[in-house]
Amino acid sequence: MPGGQSPTLAVHLTSRQPPAPPWESLWIPWRDFWLPTDPMEAMRTLRTAYDRTAYDRAADERVEICCGGGVGRTGTALSALCVFEGMNPKDAVKWVRQNYHSRAVEVPWQRRFIRQVAGATGSGQS
């Protein structure tokens, strides 16, 4: 566990529900290299995580987003948060690759999911 404040919310992006951490957690069923089992529910859960990091709460909240490898699914989820912030999907992926992991958002259908997030939420521009 890295130093600093413990998370107040974890969002797990895994095919099987993980053991509960000692803080609040949410689970998005999501197989490696694929898309969430229920994309609309995944968008709602990611929006919950985004809302927990809003400016008025960010000082008190620490949200952890994680998958098995920390690249594709996590990168896709982080890109979705960028879209909620108002970035267009291409810029969101580019920003996550520059600031998180160069291989984030590993497969074309994950990029398509980010475009779907933008279309479903009216955020960013597809």
N, C-alpha and C positions, 0 to 999 in steps of 0.2 A: 504494500500500500504506500503510495507516495506521501510525503509529509504534507502537513497543512490540514485544513478543515476536512472532516469526513463528509462524504456526500449526504445530502438530505433526500435525494431521489436517484435511483438507478433505473435505467431502461436497458433491459437485456434483449438482444436481437439474436436469438438462438433457436435451433430446431426443437429443443426440449426445454421445458421450464427449469431454470436453475434453482438451487437452494436459495431461500430468502436471506438476503444480507441483514445486518442489524438496523438498517434504515429502510424507509419506504422504497418499494420497487414495483416496476411494471414490466410485463413481458410481452414482446411482440414475436409470435411464432414466425421464424424466418430461417430457411435453410441456407447454408453456405453457397454462394454464387447464384442465388435465386432472388426472388422477391418475397415480400411478406405474404403469408398465407391469406390474410384479409387486408388488402391495400388500404381500404377506407378506414378501417379500425387502426391500422398502423399510422396513418396520417393524423388521426385524432390523438393517438398516444404521443406521437412526436410533437404535436401542437401543445399538448399538456406540458411536455418537457420544456418546450420553447417558452411557454407562458411562465413557467417557474423561474426562468432566467431573465424575466423582464426587468428593466432598469430599476423599478421601485422595489424589487425583491432580491436583485442579484447579490447584494452585499450579504444577505442572510442565507442564500440558497447555493448549493453546489450540486449540479446534476451530472451524473455519470452515464455515459452512453457506451455500451460495449457489446462486442460479439466474440466469436471464438478466436479469430485471427487479428481483429482490430483494423482491418483495411477496407474490404468491400462494403459490408453491411454498415459498419460504423461510419465509413466515409459517405455512404449514401444518406444515412440519417443526418449526419452533420450538414451535408449539402441541402437537405430538406429544411433544416433550421435556418440556413442562409436564405432560402427562398421565402420562408415565413418573415424574415427580416426585410424582404423586398428585393433581393437580388434575382436576376433572371437565372434560369437553370444552368446555362453554360458558364456564366461567371461564378455561380455557386460552386460548381465542380472545380473550376480553375482555382478558386480561392482555397478550397479544402485541400487540393493537391499541393498548393504552394505552402500552406500553413500547417497542415496536419501530416499527410503522407502522400508521396508522389504517385502512388498507385491506387489511391482511394477511388472508389466507384469503379469497380473492376470490369464489369461487363455492360454491354449496350443496354440491356433491359433495366439495369439499375439507373442509367441515365434517363431512360424513358420514364421510370417511376418518378424521378425528380421533376420531369416536365409535367407529369400527371398531378403531382403535388401543386405545382404552380397553377395548373388549370382548375383544380378542385377548390383551391383556396382563394383564387383571384390574386395571389401574390406573385410578384416578379412578372416577367414576361416570357412566354414560351417562344 
